[in-house]
């Protein structure tokens, strides 16, 4: 069965909504990229609606770190320490927005969305 972003089959009150059409390709949902910590960066490019292209970062090992003064450095990621979105992602070394990673400069919080922007940016914690 296809993953759909269609409206719910239930109303807020719990009543049933009668569908007026079947699923459309434009309503298909994609799978999460689950950007992992690896030795090399891997990017997947997908054609989307309107012949546009989207880039998904599947794995990464570098992060652009900005400090309080605004200086940006590119450093290597050692480990994923914490992820408030889902603690189980830490064991798999999956990086999402808000995850805290360990680098040579110290702890860094990821501010970009690696699975959707194909880049890993962060700020020192």
C-alpha positions in Angstrom: 0.0 0.0 0.0 1.3 3.5 -0.9 2.2 6.0 1.7 -0.2 8.9 1.4 -0.4 12.5 2.5 -4.1 12.6 1.8 -6.6 13.9 4.3 -7.7 11.7 7.2 -10.6 9.3 6.9 -12.0 10.6 10.2 -13.4 13.9 11.3 -12.2 15.6 14.5 -15.4 14.3 16.1 -14.6 10.8 15.2 -17.1 10.5 12.4 -16.3 9.0 9.0 -15.4 11.2 6.0 -16.5 9.7 2.7 -13.7 9.9 0.2 -14.7 11.6 -3.1 -11.7 10.3 -5.1 -8.9 7.7 -5.1 -5.3 8.4 -4.3 -3.2 10.7 -6.5 0.5 10.6 -7.4 0.8 14.2 -6.1 -0.4 12.9 -2.6 2.3 10.2 -2.3 4.5 10.6 0.7 8.3 10.0 0.6 10.4 8.1 3.0 12.7 9.9 5.5 16.4 10.2 4.4 17.7 9.2 7.9 21.1 10.9 7.3 23.7 8.6 8.8 27.3 9.3 10.0 29.6 7.6 7.5 33.1 8.0 6.0 31.9 9.8 2.9 29.0 12.0 2.0 26.2 10.4 -0.2 23.6 12.5 -1.9 20.5 11.1 -3.6 18.7 13.3 -6.2 15.1 12.8 -7.0 12.9 14.3 -9.7 9.8 15.9 -8.1 6.6 17.6 -9.3 7.2 20.3 -12.0 10.4 18.6 -13.2 12.3 20.0 -10.2 15.0 18.2 -8.4 15.4 17.5 -4.7 18.6 16.5 -3.0 18.6 14.1 0.0 21.7 13.7 2.1 22.0 9.9 2.9 25.3 10.1 4.8 27.8 12.7 5.9 31.0 13.1 7.9 31.5 16.9 7.9 29.6 19.8 9.4 29.7 23.5 8.9 30.1 25.0 12.5 29.4 28.6 13.3 30.4 30.1 16.6 28.9 33.1 18.4 31.1 35.6 16.4 29.7 34.2 13.1 32.9 32.5 12.0 32.2 29.3 10.1 34.5 26.2 10.0 34.1 22.9 8.3 35.0 20.1 10.8 34.6 16.3 11.0 31.8 14.7 13.0 33.0 12.1 15.5 29.7 10.8 17.0 26.0 11.5 17.4 25.5 12.3 21.2 21.8 13.3 21.6 18.6 13.6 19.6 15.5 15.0 21.3 13.3 14.0 18.3 13.9 10.3 18.9 16.4 8.8 21.3 16.6 5.6 19.3 18.2 7.5 16.4 21.3 8.1 18.5 22.2 4.4 18.5 22.0 4.3 14.7 24.0 7.6 14.3 21.1 9.3 12.4 21.4 13.1 12.2 18.3 15.3 12.1 17.6 18.9 12.9 18.2 19.5 16.6 20.5 16.6 17.1 23.7 17.2 19.0 26.9 15.8 17.5 30.5 15.6 18.8 33.2 17.3 16.8 36.8 18.4 17.2 35.6 21.8 18.4 33.1 20.4 20.9 29.4 19.7 21.0 27.4 21.1 18.0 23.7 21.4 17.5 22.5 20.8 14.0 20.4 23.7 12.6 19.9 22.6 9.0 17.6 19.8 7.8 20.1 17.3 6.3 17.5 15.0 4.8 15.9 17.8 2.9 18.6 20.4 2.3 21.5 18.0 1.6 23.9 20.0 3.9 24.8 19.8 7.6 25.1 23.1 9.4 25.3 23.7 13.2 26.2 26.0 16.0 28.5 25.4 19.0 26.7 24.5 22.2 
